[in-house]
Amino acid sequence: MAKVLVYIDTPGDNLHKTDRELLTLAGRLGDPVVALFGELTGGVTAELGAYGAGIVYQPSTGGLEELLVAGKAAFLAAAAVDADADAVLLGNTFEAKEIAARAGIRLSSGVITDAIAVGNDFTATKSVFAGSYGVNAAVTTGRPIITVKANSVEIETPQGGSPPEIVPVQVEVPSAAARITGRSQKAASGRPSLDEARVVVSGGRGVDGNFGPVEDLADALGGAVGASRAATDAGWIDHSAQVGQTGKTVSPQLYISAGISGAIQQKAGMQTAKVIVAVNKDPDAPVFEIADFGIIGDLATVLPQATEEIRKRKS
């Protein structure tokens, strides 16, 4: 049976949803093993065992955490060799893609990004041209290294298993021109992660710089806040909130689009949501073509009314 190496980066006390998706996929494709960068806690160890990961590789070499992605890529490549992995799976964040690319160079292996499915022969399915077409891609050189979009895999309930064996990996520390000299904790918003949220409320050019109504509605629903590229490029909200072809792919139970035209690039990041609600002043906005419910109106009026009614019903 194929051995599938899953890269997990600094999970904290519990695995992230994306990590569980990758482990589920690896279990379907073969025997999952893990390359884990960062501290391995007891809770994560138990979860990895439950998902069938028999071995967890960790770097035995110090100083890698100071090297941005270069150290992580060197570790992943070394772990892939130690594990004699048939394939490597990573998340689809910007950092994970760079780690995959650098590891691919070290291993002389082909890399596929933005996969939404992976077959038993490690052929990856990709959605291209903003979801207009699906294509299959296969690595022809070396072991496949594949980054998988979040919310592409239905997570299976772990069946339980023995704690994994911890194997240290010796890593040759790469020389790097850039090093991390300090870290600061990102302020916690109290909202769920955009990748994992069951409800996402996104704002676009129509918010005109004021994300207050979007944030209030998201908080009332216990959801996350997203944005279009136009909003993030304008500096109204951090780029980490961007949903779309060049941002994050979300697949929540409920997606509320406020003041977003729904251009094809935006659709690529949210069209798999279970229910889509669109609020826009323009009755001809493309977003209404894929929305389950549409409201033609000013978001500055509609969203506060919705927020007030939701809070009233919850009280």
C-alpha positions as CSV (number, residue, x, y, z in Angstrom):
1,M,0.0,0.0,0.0
2,A,1.2,3.5,-0.8
3,K,2.7,5.6,1.9
4,V,1.4,9.1,2.0
5,L,3.2,11.9,3.9
6,V,1.1,14.7,5.3
7,Y,2.8,18.0,6.2
8,I,1.4,19.6,9.3
9,D,2.7,23.0,10.5
10,T,2.4,24.2,14.1
11,P,-1.0,22.7,15.0
12,G,-1.2,24.0,18.6
13,D,-3.3,22.0,21.0
14,N,-5.5,20.4,18.3
15,L,-5.4,19.7,14.6
16,H,-6.8,22.3,12.3
17,K,-9.7,21.3,10.0
18,T,-7.4,21.4,7.0
19,D,-5.1,18.9,8.8
20,R,-8.0,16.6,9.4
21,E,-9.0,16.8,5.7
22,L,-5.5,15.9,4.6
23,L,-5.3,13.0,7.0
24,T,-8.7,11.7,5.8
25,L,-7.5,11.9,2.1
26,A,-4.2,10.3,3.0
27,G,-6.0,7.4,4.6
28,R,-8.1,6.9,1.5
29,L,-5.0,6.8,-0.7
30,G,-2.8,4.6,1.5
31,D,-1.0,4.6,4.8
32,P,-0.8,8.1,6.3
33,V,2.4,9.3,7.9
34,V,3.1,12.8,9.1
35,A,5.9,15.4,8.9
36,L,5.1,17.7,11.8
37,F,6.9,21.1,12.2
38,G,6.5,22.6,15.7
39,E,5.5,21.3,19.1
40,L,3.7,18.0,19.3
41,T,1.1,18.1,22.1
42,G,-0.7,15.2,23.7
43,G,-4.0,16.1,22.1
44,V,-2.5,16.2,18.6
45,T,-0.7,12.9,19.2
46,A,-4.0,11.3,20.1
47,E,-5.7,12.7,17.0
48,L,-3.0,11.6,14.7
49,G,-3.2,8.1,16.0
50,A,-7.0,8.2,15.6
51,Y,-6.6,9.1,12.0
52,G,-4.3,6.2,11.4
53,A,-0.9,8.0,11.3
54,G,1.6,5.3,12.3
55,I,4.7,7.5,12.3
56,V,5.3,11.2,13.0
57,Y,8.5,12.7,11.7
58,Q,9.9,15.7,13.5
59,P,13.1,17.7,12.9
60,S,16.0,16.9,15.4
61,T,17.9,19.9,14.1
62,G,17.6,23.2,15.8
63,G,17.4,26.7,14.2
64,L,15.0,25.8,11.4
65,E,12.2,28.0,12.8
66,E,14.4,31.1,12.2
67,L,14.5,30.5,8.4
68,L,11.0,31.4,7.2
69,V,10.0,28.7,4.7
70,A,13.5,27.5,3.8
71,G,13.9,25.5,7.0
72,K,10.4,24.0,6.7
73,A,11.0,22.9,3.1
74,A,14.3,21.3,4.0
75,F,12.6,19.4,6.8
76,L,9.8,18.2,4.6
77,A,12.2,17.0,1.9
78,A,14.3,15.1,4.5
79,A,11.1,13.6,6.0
80,A,9.9,12.5,2.5
81,V,13.2,10.7,2.0
82,D,13.3,9.1,5.4
83,A,9.7,7.9,5.0
84,D,10.3,6.7,1.5
85,A,6.9,8.4,0.8
86,D,5.0,7.7,-2.4
87,A,3.4,11.1,-2.3
88,V,3.3,14.2,-0.2
89,L,0.2,16.3,0.7
90,L,0.1,19.8,2.0
91,G,-2.5,22.5,2.5
92,N,-3.0,25.2,-0.1
93,T,-2.0,28.3,1.8
94,F,0.5,30.7,0.1
95,E,3.2,29.5,2.5
96,A,2.4,25.8,1.9
97,K,2.7,26.3,-1.8
98,E,6.2,27.8,-1.4
99,I,7.2,25.0,0.9
100,A,6.0,22.5,-1.7
101,A,7.9,24.3,-4.5
102,R,11.2,24.4,-2.5
103,A,10.8,20.7,-1.4
104,G,10.1,19.8,-5.0
105,I,13.4,21.3,-6.1
106,R,15.3,19.4,-3.3
107,L,13.6,16.1,-4.3
108,S,13.6,16.7,-8.1
109,S,9.8,16.0,-7.9
110,G,6.9,17.5,-9.7
111,V,4.5,19.8,-7.8
112,I,0.7,20.3,-8.3
113,T,-1.1,23.1,-6.5
114,D,-4.8,24.0,-6.0
115,A,-6.0,20.4,-6.2
116,I,-9.6,19.7,-5.2
117,A,-9.4,15.9,-5.4
118,V,-6.7,13.3,-5.6
119,G,-7.1,9.8,-7.2
120,N,-5.6,6.5,-6.1
121,D,-2.9,6.9,-8.7
122,F,-2.2,10.4,-7.3
123,T,-3.7,12.1,-10.3
124,A,-5.0,15.5,-9.1
125,T,-8.2,17.2,-10.2
126,K,-8.0,21.0,-10.5
127,S,-10.7,23.6,-11.0
128,V,-9.3,26.1,-13.5
129,F,-10.5,29.3,-15.2
130,A,-12.4,30.3,-12.1
131,G,-14.3,27.0,-11.9
132,S,-15.3,27.0,-15.6
133,Y,-13.3,23.8,-16.3
134,G,-12.0,20.8,-14.4
135,V,-8.7,19.2,-15.4
136,N,-6.6,16.3,-14.3
137,A,-2.9,16.6,-13.7
138,A,-0.3,14.0,-12.9
139,V,3.3,14.3,-11.8
140,T,5.7,12.5,-14.1
141,T,9.0,13.0,-12.3
142,G,9.7,12.0,-8.7
143,R,7.2,11.6,-6.0
144,P,4.1,13.7,-6.4
145,I,3.9,16.8,-4.1
146,I,0.3,18.1,-4.0
147,T,-1.3,21.0,-2.2
148,V,-5.0,20.5,-1.6
149,K,-7.6,23.3,-1.3
150,A,-9.4,23.6,2.0
151,N,-13.0,22.2,2.2
152,S,-12.3,19.8,-0.7
153,V,-12.4,16.7,1.4
154,E,-15.3,15.4,3.5
155,I,-13.7,14.6,6.9
156,E,-14.3,11.1,8.2
157,T,-14.9,10.3,11.8
158,P,-11.6,8.9,13.2
159,Q,-11.8,5.3,14.1
160,G,-9.2,5.4,16.9
161,G,-5.8,3.8,16.9
162,S,-2.5,3.4,18.6
163,P,-0.3,6.5,19.3
164,P,2.1,7.1,16.5
165,E,5.8,6.4,16.6
166,I,7.9,9.6,16.9
167,V,10.9,9.6,14.5
168,P,13.5,12.4,14.6
169,V,14.8,13.6,11.3
170,Q,18.2,15.1,10.8
171,V,18.0,18.1,8.6
172,E,20.8,20.0,6.9
173,V,20.2,23.6,7.8
174,P,20.1,25.7,4.6
175,S,21.9,29.0,4.4
176,A,19.3,31.8,4.1
177,A,19.6,35.5,3.4
178,A,16.4,36.2,5.4
179,R,15.9,35.2,9.0
180,I,13.1,35.8,11.5
181,T,14.3,38.2,14.2
182,G,11.1,38.5,16.2
183,R,7.4,37.4,16.5
184,S,4.3,39.1,17.8
185,Q,1.0,37.4,18.6
186,K,-1.8,38.3,16.2
187,A,-4.8,39.8,18.0
188,A,-7.6,37.2,18.5
189,S,-10.9,38.3,16.9
190,G,-12.9,35.7,18.7
191,R,-14.3,34.6,15.3
192,P,-13.8,31.1,13.8
193,S,-11.1,30.6,11.2
194,L,-12.3,31.6,7.7
195,D,-11.3,28.2,6.3
196,E,-13.3,26.3,9.0
197,A,-16.3,28.6,9.6
198,R,-19.9,27.3,9.0
199,V,-21.0,30.8,8.3
200,V,-19.1,33.4,6.3
201,V,-20.1,37.0,5.7
202,S,-18.1,38.8,3.0
203,G,-17.9,42.4,2.0
204,G,-16.7,44.0,-1.2
205,R,-16.4,47.3,-2.9
206,G,-19.9,48.2,-1.8
207,V,-18.9,48.5,1.8
208,D,-17.1,51.7,0.8
209,G,-14.4,51.2,3.5
210,N,-16.8,50.4,6.4
211,F,-16.8,46.7,7.4
212,G,-18.8,47.4,10.6
213,P,-22.1,46.1,9.2
214,V,-20.4,43.0,7.8
215,E,-18.6,42.3,11.1
216,D,-21.7,42.8,13.2
217,L,-23.7,40.4,11.1
218,A,-20.9,37.8,11.2
219,D,-20.7,38.1,15.0
220,A,-24.5,37.7,15.4
221,L,-24.3,34.5,13.3
222,G,-21.1,33.2,15.0
223,G,-19.4,33.4,11.6
224,A,-16.2,34.6,10.0
225,V,-15.6,37.7,8.0
226,G,-14.4,37.5,4.3
227,A,-13.7,40.0,1.6
228,S,-13.3,40.5,-2.1
229,R,-9.9,41.3,-3.6
230,A,-11.1,44.9,-4.3
231,A,-11.7,45.4,-0.5
232,T,-8.4,44.0,0.6
233,D,-6.4,45.8,-2.1
234,A,-8.1,49.1,-0.9
235,G,-6.7,48.4,2.5
236,W,-10.1,48.2,4.2
237,I,-9.3,44.7,5.7
238,D,-6.4,42.4,5.9
239,H,-5.5,40.3,2.9
240,S,-5.9,37.1,5.0
241,A,-9.7,37.7,4.7
242,Q,-9.7,37.5,0.9
243,V,-12.0,34.9,-0.7
244,G,-11.7,34.0,-4.3
245,Q,-9.5,32.7,-7.1
246,T,-6.4,34.4,-5.6
247,G,-7.5,34.1,-2.0
248,K,-9.1,31.4,0.1
249,T,-11.6,28.8,-0.9
250,V,-14.5,28.5,1.6
251,S,-17.3,26.0,1.6
252,P,-19.5,27.0,4.6
253,Q,-23.2,26.1,5.3
254,L,-24.1,29.7,4.7
255,Y,-22.2,32.4,2.7
256,I,-23.5,36.0,2.7
257,S,-22.1,38.2,-0.1
258,A,-22.6,41.9,0.7
259,G,-21.6,44.6,-1.9
260,I,-19.7,42.1,-4.1
261,S,-20.5,42.0,-7.8
262,G,-19.7,38.3,-8.0
263,A,-17.1,38.4,-10.8
264,I,-15.9,35.0,-11.8
265,Q,-12.7,35.3,-9.6
266,Q,-14.9,35.7,-6.5
267,K,-17.2,32.8,-7.5
268,A,-14.2,30.5,-7.6
269,G,-13.7,30.8,-3.9
270,M,-17.2,30.4,-2.6
271,Q,-19.5,28.7,-5.1
272,T,-19.5,25.4,-3.2
273,A,-21.2,27.0,-0.2
274,K,-24.4,25.1,0.7
275,V,-26.6,28.3,0.8
276,I,-25.5,31.6,-0.8
277,V,-27.3,34.9,0.0
278,A,-26.4,38.0,-2.0
279,V,-27.0,41.6,-1.1
280,N,-26.3,44.1,-3.8
281,K,-27.8,47.4,-5.1
282,D,-27.3,46.3,-8.7
283,P,-30.0,43.9,-9.9
284,D,-27.8,42.8,-12.7
285,A,-24.8,41.9,-10.5
286,P,-23.4,38.5,-11.6
287,V,-23.6,37.2,-8.0
288,F,-27.3,36.8,-8.3
289,E,-26.8,34.1,-11.0
290,I,-25.4,31.7,-8.3
291,A,-27.2,33.0,-5.2
292,D,-30.0,30.9,-3.6
293,F,-31.5,34.1,-2.2
294,G,-31.0,37.6,-3.5
295,I,-31.7,41.0,-1.8
296,I,-31.6,44.1,-4.0
297,G,-30.7,46.9,-1.7
298,D,-28.1,48.9,0.2
299,L,-26.0,46.7,2.5
300,A,-25.7,49.6,4.9
301,T,-29.5,49.3,5.4
302,V,-30.1,45.6,4.9
303,L,-27.3,44.1,7.1
304,P,-28.1,46.1,10.3
305,Q,-31.7,45.1,9.9
306,A,-30.8,41.5,9.6
307,T,-28.4,41.7,12.5
308,E,-31.0,43.3,14.8
309,E,-33.6,40.7,13.9
310,I,-31.2,37.8,14.5
311,R,-30.1,39.1,17.9
312,K,-33.7,39.7,18.8
313,R,-34.6,36.1,18.0
314,K,-31.6,34.8,19.9
315,S,-32.3,36.7,23.0
